[in-house]
C-alpha cells in the first residue's frame, strides 16, 4: 500500500547472518496498524521478504495503553507516539522478537511510564504472538510540573533487559512499587 509509512525501524543480523529490519507501520500517520519485517540476504543484498503484519482487533485491545480517549472506541487504536523505544532480539530458529517500551501516557490522574510490549516473529516474518507487560511506574500530576525531577526519575526507572535462555525469552525489568511517586 502506497500510504504505508514504516517507522521506528531497528536492525540486527539474525543467526543466519542475514539483516533483519523490524518496526511498526501506519496507514494514517496517527495509529499503529501492525509490525513491519524485512529480511535482506547480506551475501547477495537480495530482499528475501518484506511483510506487514496487521494487528487484529483483539491484539489492539491487548496492546494499547488504557486511555480515556480510546476507552469507548469500538475500534481500539494505538497512537504512533506510544511505542517509540524499541530493540530486537534474534532467535535461534532465524526468527526475531521486537520489544518496545511505551512513553508517558495520562490515565486516571496518573502518568504511566514504560509498559513493555513484545512482538514475536517467525523466521518467515509472520507475527506469531504479542504480549504486553504493564510496569508499576507512575507519577502523580503534581510531579509532572517538576520536569527535572521527572526526567531524573524516568531515566533511572525506565529500564528492561531482554535475554533468550534455553529457548525462552526473559525480560528483566524494574517494576518496584517504590517507583510510584505521589508528590
DRENKETOR-81221 format. One line per field, with one value per atom (N, C-alpha, C): atom name; residue number from 1; y, z negated, x; residue in one letter. Coordinates in Angstrom, 1 decimal, decimal comma. Example, Ala and Ser with C-alpha at 12.3 -4.5 7.8 and 13.67 -1.06 7.14 Angstrom:
a: c(N|CA|C|N|CA|C)
k: c(1|1|1|2|2|2)
yy: c(-5,7|-4,5|-3,3|-2,2|-1,1|0,0)
zz: c(-7,8|-7,8|-7,8|-7,1|-7,1|-7,9)
xx: c(13,2|12,3|13,2|12,8|13,7|12,9)
r: c(a|a|a|s|s|s)
% end
This chain:
a: c(N|CA|C|N|CA|C|N|CA|C|N|CA|C|N|CA|C|N|CA|C|N|CA|C|N|CA|C|N|CA|C|N|CA|C|N|CA|C|N|CA|C|N|CA|C|N|CA|C|N|CA|C|N|CA|C|N|CA|C|N|CA|C|N|CA|C|N|CA|C|N|CA|C|N|CA|C|N|CA|C|N|CA|C|N|CA|C|N|CA|C|N|CA|C|N|CA|C|N|CA|C|N|CA|C|N|CA|C|N|CA|C|N|CA|C|N|CA|C|N|CA|C|N|CA|C|N|CA|C|N|CA|C|N|CA|C|N|CA|C|N|CA|C|N|CA|C|N|CA|C|N|CA|C|N|CA|C|N|CA|C|N|CA|C|N|CA|C|N|CA|C|N|CA|C|N|CA|C|N|CA|C|N|CA|C|N|CA|C|N|CA|C|N|CA|C|N|CA|C|N|CA|C|N|CA|C|N|CA|C|N|CA|C|N|CA|C|N|CA|C|N|CA|C|N|CA|C|N|CA|C|N|CA|C|N|CA|C|N|CA|C|N|CA|C|N|CA|C|N|CA|C|N|CA|C|N|CA|C|N|CA|C|N|CA|C|N|CA|C|N|CA|C|N|CA|C|N|CA|C|N|CA|C|N|CA|C|N|CA|C|N|CA|C|N|CA|C|N|CA|C|N|CA|C|N|CA|C|N|CA|C|N|CA|C|N|CA|C|N|CA|C|N|CA|C|N|CA|C|N|CA|C|N|CA|C|N|CA|C|N|CA|C|N|CA|C|N|CA|C|N|CA|C|N|CA|C|N|CA|C|N|CA|C|N|CA|C|N|CA|C|N|CA|C|N|CA|C|N|CA|C|N|CA|C|N|CA|C|N|CA|C|N|CA|C|N|CA|C|N|CA|C|N|CA|C|N|CA|C|N|CA|C|N|CA|C|N|CA|C|N|CA|C|N|CA|C|N|CA|C|N|CA|C|N|CA|C|N|CA|C|N|CA|C|N|CA|C|N|CA|C|N|CA|C|N|CA|C|N|CA|C|N|CA|C|N|CA|C|N|CA|C|N|CA|C|N|CA|C|N|CA|C|N|CA|C|N|CA|C|N|CA|C|N|CA|C|N|CA|C|N|CA|C|N|CA|C|N|CA|C|N|CA|C|N|CA|C|N|CA|C|N|CA|C|N|CA|C|N|CA|C|N|CA|C|N|CA|C|N|CA|C|N|CA|C|N|CA|C|N|CA|C|N|CA|C|N|CA|C|N|CA|C|N|CA|C|N|CA|C|N|CA|C|N|CA|C|N|CA|C|N|CA|C|N|CA|C|N|CA|C|N|CA|C|N|CA|C|N|CA|C|N|CA|C|N|CA|C|N|CA|C|N|CA|C|N|CA|C|N|CA|C|N|CA|C|N|CA|C|N|CA|C|N|CA|C|N|CA|C)
k: c(1|1|1|2|2|2|3|3|3|4|4|4|5|5|5|6|6|6|7|7|7|8|8|8|9|9|9|10|10|10|11|11|11|12|12|12|13|13|13|14|14|14|15|15|15|16|16|16|17|17|17|18|18|18|19|19|19|20|20|20|21|21|21|22|22|22|23|23|23|24|24|24|25|25|25|26|26|26|27|27|27|28|28|28|29|29|29|30|30|30|31|31|31|32|32|32|33|33|33|34|34|34|35|35|35|36|36|36|37|37|37|38|38|38|39|39|39|40|40|40|41|41|41|42|42|42|43|43|43|44|44|44|45|45|45|46|46|46|47|47|47|48|48|48|49|49|49|50|50|50|51|51|51|52|52|52|53|53|53|54|54|54|55|55|55|56|56|56|57|57|57|58|58|58|59|59|59|60|60|60|61|61|61|62|62|62|63|63|63|64|64|64|65|65|65|66|66|66|67|67|67|68|68|68|69|69|69|70|70|70|71|71|71|72|72|72|73|73|73|74|74|74|75|75|75|76|76|76|77|77|77|78|78|78|79|79|79|80|80|80|81|81|81|82|82|82|83|83|83|84|84|84|85|85|85|86|86|86|87|87|87|88|88|88|89|89|89|90|90|90|91|91|91|92|92|92|93|93|93|94|94|94|95|95|95|96|96|96|97|97|97|98|98|98|99|99|99|100|100|100|101|101|101|102|102|102|103|103|103|104|104|104|105|105|105|106|106|106|107|107|107|108|108|108|109|109|109|110|110|110|111|111|111|112|112|112|113|113|113|114|114|114|115|115|115|116|116|116|117|117|117|118|118|118|119|119|119|120|120|120|121|121|121|122|122|122|123|123|123|124|124|124|125|125|125|126|126|126|127|127|127|128|128|128|129|129|129|130|130|130|131|131|131|132|132|132|133|133|133|134|134|134|135|135|135|136|136|136|137|137|137|138|138|138|139|139|139|140|140|140|141|141|141|142|142|142|143|143|143|144|144|144|145|145|145|146|146|146|147|147|147|148|148|148|149|149|149|150|150|150|151|151|151|152|152|152|153|153|153|154|154|154|155|155|155|156|156|156|157|157|157|158|158|158|159|159|159|160|160|160|161|161|161|162|162|162|163|163|163|164|164|164|165|165|165|166|166|166|167|167|167|168|168|168|169|169|169|170|170|170|171|171|171|172|172|172|173|173|173|174|174|174|175|175|175|176|176|176|177|177|177|178|178|178|179|179|179|180|180|180|181|181|181|182|182|182|183|183|183)
yy: c(-1,2|0,0|1,2|2,1|3,3|4,3|4,2|5,0|4,6|3,4|2,8|3,6|3,9|4,6|3,7|3,3|2,5|3,3|3,1|3,9|3,1|3,7|3,0|1,7|1,8|0,6|0,3|-1,0|-1,4|-2,5|-2,8|-3,8|-4,6|-5,9|-6,8|-7,9|-8,5|-9,7|-10,9|-11,8|-13,0|-14,1|-15,3|-16,4|-16,8|-16,6|-16,9|-15,9|-14,8|-13,7|-12,7|-12,9|-12,0|-10,8|-9,7|-8,4|-8,5|-8,2|-8,2|-6,7|-6,2|-4,8|-5,0|-4,5|-4,7|-3,4|-3,1|-1,9|-1,9|-0,8|-0,6|0,0|-0,1|0,6|1,3|2,3|3,1|3,4|3,6|4,0|5,4|5,9|7,3|8,2|7,8|8,5|8,9|8,3|8,5|7,3|6,1|4,9|3,8|3,0|1,8|0,8|0,2|-0,8|-2,2|-2,3|-3,6|-3,5|-4,6|-4,6|-4,8|-4,3|-4,4|-5,2|-6,2|-7,1|-7,2|-7,0|-7,2|-8,0|-8,9|-9,8|-9,5|-9,2|-9,0|-9,9|-10,7|-11,6|-10,8|-10,8|-10,0|-10,3|-11,6|-12,0|-11,5|-11,4|-11,0|-9,7|-9,1|-7,9|-8,1|-9,3|-9,6|-9,5|-8,9|-8,8|-10,2|-10,9|-12,2|-12,1|-11,2|-10,8|-9,5|-8,8|-7,7|-7,8|-7,8|-8,1|-7,0|-6,8|-6,1|-7,1|-7,1|-7,9|-7,0|-7,0|-6,1|-6,7|-5,9|-6,3|-6,5|-7,6|-7,8|-7,0|-7,0|-6,2|-6,6|-7,9|-8,5|-8,1|-8,1|-7,7|-6,2|-5,4|-4,0|-3,7|-4,4|-4,3|-4,6|-5,7|-6,2|-5,2|-4,6|-3,9|-2,4|-1,9|-0,4|-0,1|1,2|1,7|2,2|1,8|2,3|3,8|4,4|5,9|6,3|7,3|7,7|8,0|8,6|8,9|7,7|6,5|5,3|4,4|4,6|3,5|3,2|4,2|4,0|3,7|3,6|3,4|1,9|1,7|0,4|-0,3|0,5|0,0|0,5|-0,4|0,1|0,6|1,6|2,2|2,4|2,4|2,6|3,8|4,9|6,0|5,7|6,3|6,0|6,6|7,5|8,1|7,2|6,2|5,4|4,6|3,7|2,9|3,4|4,0|4,5|4,2|3,4|3,0|1,5|1,0|-0,4|-1,0|-2,4|-3,1|-4,5|-5,2|-6,6|-7,6|-8,8|-9,9|-11,0|-11,6|-12,7|-14,0|-14,9|-16,2|-17,3|-18,4|-19,4|-20,0|-19,9|-20,5|-19,5|-18,4|-17,4|-16,3|-16,5|-15,5|-14,3|-13,4|-12,1|-11,7|-11,0|-10,5|-9,0|-8,2|-6,8|-6,5|-5,7|-5,3|-3,8|-3,2|-1,8|-1,4|-0,1|0,4|1,7|1,8|3,0|4,2|5,3|6,6|7,1|8,4|9,0|8,9|8,3|8,2|8,6|9,6|10,0|9,1|8,5|7,6|7,8|8,1|8,2|9,0|10,2|11,1|10,8|9,7|9,4|9,3|9,4|9,2|7,9|7,0|5,7|5,7|5,1|5,1|3,7|3,4|2,3|0,9|0,7|-0,6|-1,2|-2,5|-3,2|-4,0|-4,0|-4,8|-5,7|-6,9|-7,9|-8,4|-8,5|-9,0|-10,1|-11,3|-12,4|-12,8|-12,8|-13,1|-14,4|-15,1|-16,4|-16,1|-17,1|-16,9|-16,4|-16,6|-16,1|-14,7|-14,1|-12,7|-12,6|-13,7|-13,7|-13,4|-12,6|-12,3|-13,5|-14,1|-15,3|-15,0|-14,1|-13,7|-12,3|-11,7|-10,4|-10,5|-9,7|-9,6|-8,2|-7,8|-6,5|-6,8|-6,2|-6,3|-4,9|-4,7|-3,4|-3,2|-2,0|-1,8|-0,8|-0,9|-0,1|1,2|2,0|3,2|4,4|5,1|6,1|7,4|8,5|9,8|10,5|11,2|12,0|13,2|13,9|15,1|16,2|16,4|17,4|17,1|15,9|15,6|16,0|16,1|16,5|17,9|18,7|20,1|20,3|19,2|19,3|18,5|19,1|18,4|17,8|18,5|18,0|16,7|16,8|15,6|14,4|14,7|13,6|13,0|13,9|13,4|12,5|13,0|12,2|10,8|10,8|9,6|8,7|9,2|8,4|7,8|8,5|7,9|6,8|6,9|5,9|4,7|4,8|3,7|3,1|3,8|3,2|2,3|1,0|0,1|-1,3|-2,1|-3,5|-4,1|-5,4|-6,1|-7,5|-7,7|-8,9|-9,9|-11,2|-12,3|-13,6|-14,3|-15,6|-16,6|-17,5|-18,5|-19,8|-20,9|-22,2|-22,1|-21,4|-21,2|-20,4|-19,7|-18,9|-17,4|-16,5|-15,1|-14,7|-14,0|-13,5|-12,0|-11,3|-9,8|-9,4|-8,8|-8,4|-6,9|-6,5|-5,1|-4,6|-3,3|-2,6|-2,2|-3,0|-2,6|-2,5|-2,1|-2,0|-0,9|-1,1|-0,2|1,1|1,0|2,2|3,3|2,9|3,8|4,8|4,5|5,3|6,5|7,7|8,9|9,6|10,1|10,8|12,3|12,8|14,2|15,0)
zz: c(0,0|0,0|0,0|0,9|1,0|-0,1|-0,9|-2,0|-3,3|-3,2|-4,4|-4,7|-6,0|-6,5|-7,5|-7,3|-8,3|-9,2|-10,5|-11,4|-12,5|-13,3|-14,5|-14,1|-13,0|-12,5|-13,2|-13,6|-14,2|-13,3|-13,3|-12,5|-13,3|-12,9|-13,5|-12,6|-12,7|-11,9|-12,7|-11,9|-12,6|-12,6|-13,1|-13,3|-11,9|-10,8|-9,5|-8,9|-9,6|-9,1|-8,2|-8,1|-7,2|-8,0|-7,4|-8,0|-8,2|-9,4|-9,7|-10,1|-9,4|-9,8|-10,3|-11,5|-12,2|-12,8|-12,6|-13,2|-13,1|-13,1|-13,0|-11,7|-11,3|-10,2|-10,5|-9,8|-9,9|-8,5|-8,4|-7,1|-7,2|-8,4|-8,6|-9,3|-9,6|-10,3|-11,7|-12,2|-13,6|-14,4|-13,8|-14,6|-14,1|-15,0|-14,7|-14,0|-12,9|-12,2|-12,5|-12,7|-12,9|-12,8|-12,6|-12,5|-11,1|-10,8|-9,5|-9,7|-8,8|-8,9|-7,5|-7,4|-6,1|-6,4|-5,5|-5,6|-4,3|-4,5|-3,4|-3,5|-2,5|-2,4|-2,3|-3,3|-3,3|-2,2|-1,8|-0,8|0,6|0,9|2,2|2,3|1,1|1,0|1,5|1,6|2,1|1,0|1,3|0,3|0,3|-0,7|-0,8|-1,0|-1,9|-2,0|-2,7|-2,5|-3,3|-3,5|-4,8|-5,2|-6,2|-6,1|-7,2|-7,8|-9,1|-9,9|-10,6|-10,2|-10,7|-12,0|-13,0|-14,3|-14,1|-14,6|-14,7|-15,8|-15,9|-17,0|-18,4|-18,6|-19,9|-20,3|-19,3|-19,6|-19,9|-19,2|-19,5|-20,9|-21,3|-22,7|-23,7|-23,5|-24,4|-24,5|-23,4|-23,4|-23,7|-23,6|-23,8|-25,3|-25,5|-26,8|-27,1|-28,3|-28,7|-28,7|-28,0|-27,9|-27,7|-28,4|-28,4|-26,9|-26,1|-24,8|-23,9|-24,3|-23,5|-24,1|-25,4|-26,1|-25,5|-24,9|-24,4|-22,9|-22,3|-20,9|-20,5|-19,5|-19,1|-18,4|-17,7|-17,1|-18,0|-18,7|-19,5|-18,7|-19,2|-18,4|-19,3|-18,7|-19,4|-18,6|-19,3|-18,7|-18,3|-17,2|-16,8|-17,8|-18,6|-19,6|-20,9|-21,0|-22,3|-22,4|-21,4|-21,5|-20,5|-21,1|-20,2|-20,6|-21,6|-22,1|-21,9|-21,0|-20,6|-20,5|-20,6|-20,2|-19,8|-19,1|-18,6|-19,2|-19,3|-19,8|-18,7|-18,3|-17,3|-18,0|-17,4|-17,9|-17,2|-17,8|-17,3|-16,0|-15,8|-14,6|-13,4|-13,6|-12,5|-12,6|-13,6|-13,8|-14,6|-14,9|-15,5|-16,5|-17,6|-18,5|-18,6|-18,5|-18,6|-20,0|-20,8|-22,1|-22,2|-22,6|-22,7|-24,1|-24,4|-25,7|-25,5|-26,2|-26,0|-26,7|-26,3|-26,8|-27,8|-28,2|-29,2|-28,6|-29,4|-29,0|-30,2|-30,0|-31,1|-31,3|-32,4|-32,7|-34,1|-34,3|-35,6|-36,6|-36,2|-37,1|-37,3|-36,7|-36,8|-35,4|-35,4|-34,1|-34,2|-33,3|-33,2|-32,3|-32,8|-32,1|-31,9|-30,7|-30,4|-30,3|-30,0|-29,8|-28,6|-28,6|-27,6|-26,7|-25,4|-24,5|-23,7|-23,5|-22,8|-21,6|-20,5|-19,2|-18,7|-18,7|-18,3|-16,8|-16,0|-14,6|-14,2|-13,3|-12,9|-11,9|-11,5|-10,6|-9,2|-8,9|-7,7|-7,8|-9,0|-9,2|-9,6|-9,9|-10,3|-11,8|-12,2|-13,6|-14,3|-15,3|-15,9|-17,1|-18,0|-19,2|-19,7|-20,5|-21,1|-22,6|-23,3|-24,8|-25,3|-26,3|-27,0|-28,4|-28,9|-30,3|-31,0|-31,8|-32,4|-33,5|-33,7|-34,7|-35,7|-37,0|-38,0|-38,2|-37,2|-37,2|-36,9|-37,9|-37,7|-38,4|-38,0|-38,6|-38,7|-39,9|-40,0|-39,2|-39,0|-38,1|-38,7|-40,0|-40,6|-40,2|-40,1|-39,7|-38,3|-37,5|-36,1|-36,0|-37,0|-37,0|-37,5|-37,8|-38,2|-37,2|-36,0|-34,9|-35,2|-35,9|-36,2|-37,0|-38,1|-38,9|-38,1|-37,3|-36,5|-35,5|-34,9|-33,9|-34,6|-35,8|-36,6|-36,9|-37,4|-37,8|-36,6|-35,6|-34,4|-33,8|-33,8|-33,2|-34,2|-35,4|-36,4|-36,3|-36,1|-36,3|-35,0|-33,8|-32,6|-32,1|-32,4|-32,0|-31,9|-31,0|-30,9|-30,2|-30,4|-29,7|-29,2|-27,9|-27,3|-27,1|-27,3|-27,1|-26,7|-25,8|-25,5|-26,1|-26,9|-27,6|-27,6|-27,1|-27,0|-26,2|-25,1|-24,2|-24,8|-25,8|-26,5|-26,5|-26,2|-26,3|-27,8|-28,4|-29,7|-29,6|-30,3|-30,3|-31,8|-32,0|-33,4|-33,4|-34,4|-34,4|-35,8|-35,9|-37,2|-37,3|-38,1|-38,3|-39,8|-40,6|-42,0|-42,4|-43,3|-43,7|-44,3|-44,7|-45,3|-44,2|-42,9|-41,8|-41,8|-42,5|-42,4|-43,3|-42,7|-43,3|-43,4|-44,6|-44,7|-45,0|-44,9|-45,2|-43,9)
xx: c(0,8|0,0|0,9|0,7|1,5|1,3|0,2|0,0|0,8|1,3|2,0|3,3|3,4|4,6|5,2|6,5|7,2|8,0|8,0|8,8|9,3|10,2|10,8|11,5|12,3|12,9|14,2|14,4|15,6|16,2|17,5|18,0|19,0|19,2|20,1|20,4|21,6|21,9|21,3|20,5|20,0|21,0|20,7|21,6|22,2|21,5|22,0|22,9|23,0|23,9|23,1|21,8|21,0|20,6|20,4|20,0|18,5|18,0|16,6|16,2|15,3|14,8|13,4|13,1|11,8|11,3|10,1|9,5|8,0|7,4|5,9|5,5|4,2|3,7|2,4|2,1|0,9|0,3|-0,9|-1,6|-2,0|-2,3|-2,9|-1,9|-0,7|0,3|-0,1|-1,2|-1,7|-1,7|-2,1|-2,3|-1,4|-0,9|-0,2|-1,1|-0,7|-1,5|-1,0|0,4|1,0|2,5|3,2|4,6|5,1|6,3|6,9|8,2|8,4|9,6|10,2|11,5|12,2|13,5|13,7|14,9|15,7|17,0|17,9|19,1|19,3|20,5|21,7|22,6|23,8|24,8|24,8|25,8|25,5|24,2|23,8|23,0|22,7|21,9|20,5|20,1|18,7|17,7|16,6|15,5|14,8|14,9|14,2|12,7|12,3|10,9|10,8|9,6|9,2|7,7|7,4|6,0|5,5|4,1|3,4|2,5|2,5|1,6|0,6|-0,6|-1,7|-2,2|-2,3|-2,9|-4,4|-4,9|-6,4|-7,0|-8,3|-8,9|-8,5|-8,4|-8,0|-6,6|-5,7|-4,3|-4,3|-5,0|-5,1|-5,6|-6,6|-7,2|-6,1|-5,4|-4,4|-3,2|-2,8|-1,5|-1,7|-2,9|-3,0|-2,9|-2,5|-2,4|-3,9|-4,4|-5,7|-5,7|-6,6|-6,7|-8,1|-8,6|-10,0|-10,4|-9,6|-10,0|-10,2|-9,6|-9,8|-10,8|-11,2|-11,9|-13,3|-14,0|-15,3|-15,3|-14,1|-14,0|-14,3|-15,1|-15,4|-14,2|-13,4|-12,2|-11,0|-10,4|-9,2|-8,1|-7,4|-6,3|-5,1|-3,9|-2,7|-2,0|-1,8|-1,2|0,3|0,7|2,1|3,1|2,7|3,6|3,8|3,0|3,0|4,3|4,5|5,7|6,8|7,8|8,8|10,2|10,4|11,7|11,7|12,5|12,5|13,9|13,9|15,1|14,6|15,5|15,2|16,1|15,6|16,4|16,3|17,4|17,3|17,1|16,3|16,0|16,9|17,1|18,0|17,4|16,1|15,5|15,4|16,0|16,0|15,0|14,1|13,0|13,6|12,7|13,1|12,0|12,4|11,5|11,7|10,6|10,6|10,1|10,9|10,4|10,4|9,3|9,1|8,7|8,9|8,5|7,7|6,6|5,7|6,3|5,8|6,2|5,2|5,2|4,3|2,9|2,0|0,6|-0,3|-1,2|-2,1|-3,2|-3,4|-4,5|-5,0|-6,3|-6,9|-6,1|-5,6|-4,9|-3,4|-2,9|-1,5|-0,9|0,4|1,1|1,8|1,4|2,0|3,3|4,3|5,6|6,1|6,5|7,3|6,7|5,4|4,9|5,7|5,9|6,7|5,7|5,9|5,2|6,2|5,8|6,7|6,0|6,7|6,1|7,1|6,6|7,4|7,1|8,2|8,0|8,7|8,1|8,7|9,9|10,6|11,7|11,3|10,0|9,4|8,8|9,0|8,5|7,1|6,4|5,0|4,9|3,9|3,7|3,1|3,8|3,3|2,5|2,9|2,2|2,7|1,8|2,1|1,8|2,5|2,3|2,6|1,8|2,1|2,4|3,5|3,8|3,7|2,6|2,5|3,6|4,1|5,0|4,5|4,8|4,3|5,2|5,1|5,9|4,9|4,5|3,5|4,0|3,5|3,8|2,5|2,2|1,0|1,2|0,0|0,0|1,0|1,0|1,9|3,4|3,8|5,2|5,5|4,5|4,8|5,2|4,9|5,3|6,7|7,4|8,8|9,6|9,8|10,4|11,8|12,6|13,9|13,8|13,0|12,8|12,2|11,2|10,6|11,6|12,4|13,4|14,4|14,8|15,8|15,2|14,0|13,4|13,1|12,6|12,3|13,5|14,6|15,8|16,3|16,1|16,5|15,6|14,3|13,4|12,9|13,0|12,5|13,6|13,5|14,6|14,1|14,7|14,4|15,6|15,8|16,9|16,3|16,3|15,8|17,0|16,7|17,6|16,9|17,5|16,9|17,8|17,2|18,0|17,1|17,8|17,1|15,8|15,9|14,7|13,6|13,8|12,8|13,2|12,3|12,6|12,4|13,4|13,3|13,4|12,5|12,5|12,8|13,9|14,2|13,9|13,0|12,6|12,4|12,4|12,3|10,8|10,0|8,7|8,4|9,3|9,2|8,2|7,3|6,3|6,9|8,2|8,8|9,0|8,8|8,9|7,7|6,7|5,5|5,6|5,5|5,6|4,2|3,9|2,6|2,7|3,9|4,1|4,2)
r: c(x|x|x|x|x|x|x|x|x|x|x|x|x|x|x|x|x|x|x|x|x|x|x|x|x|x|x|x|x|x|x|x|x|x|x|x|x|x|x|x|x|x|x|x|x|x|x|x|x|x|x|x|x|x|x|x|x|x|x|x|x|x|x|x|x|x|x|x|x|x|x|x|x|x|x|x|x|x|x|x|x|x|x|x|x|x|x|x|x|x|x|x|x|x|x|x|x|x|x|x|x|x|x|x|x|x|x|x|x|x|x|x|x|x|x|x|x|x|x|x|x|x|x|x|x|x|x|x|x|x|x|x|x|x|x|x|x|x|x|x|x|x|x|x|x|x|x|x|x|x|x|x|x|x|x|x|x|x|x|x|x|x|x|x|x|x|x|x|x|x|x|x|x|x|x|x|x|x|x|x|x|x|x|x|x|x|x|x|x|x|x|x|x|x|x|x|x|x|x|x|x|x|x|x|x|x|x|x|x|x|x|x|x|x|x|x|x|x|x|x|x|x|x|x|x|x|x|x|x|x|x|x|x|x|x|x|x|x|x|x|x|x|x|x|x|x|x|x|x|x|x|x|x|x|x|x|x|x|x|x|x|x|x|x|x|x|x|x|x|x|x|x|x|x|x|x|x|x|x|x|x|x|x|x|x|x|x|x|x|x|x|x|x|x|x|x|x|x|x|x|x|x|x|x|x|x|x|x|x|x|x|x|x|x|x|x|x|x|x|x|x|x|x|x|x|x|x|x|x|x|x|x|x|x|x|x|x|x|x|x|x|x|x|x|x|x|x|x|x|x|x|x|x|x|x|x|x|x|x|x|x|x|x|x|x|x|x|x|x|x|x|x|x|x|x|x|x|x|x|x|x|x|x|x|x|x|x|x|x|x|x|x|x|x|x|x|x|x|x|x|x|x|x|x|x|x|x|x|x|x|x|x|x|x|x|x|x|x|x|x|x|x|x|x|x|x|x|x|x|x|x|x|x|x|x|x|x|x|x|x|x|x|x|x|x|x|x|x|x|x|x|x|x|x|x|x|x|x|x|x|x|x|x|x|x|x|x|x|x|x|x|x|x|x|x|x|x|x|x|x|x|x|x|x|x|x|x|x|x|x|x|x|x|x|x|x|x|x|x|x|x|x|x|x|x|x|x|x|x|x|x|x|x|x|x|x|x|x|x|x|x|x|x|x|x|x|x|x|x|x|x|x|x|x|x|x|x|x|x|x|x|x|x|x|x|x|x|x|x)
% end
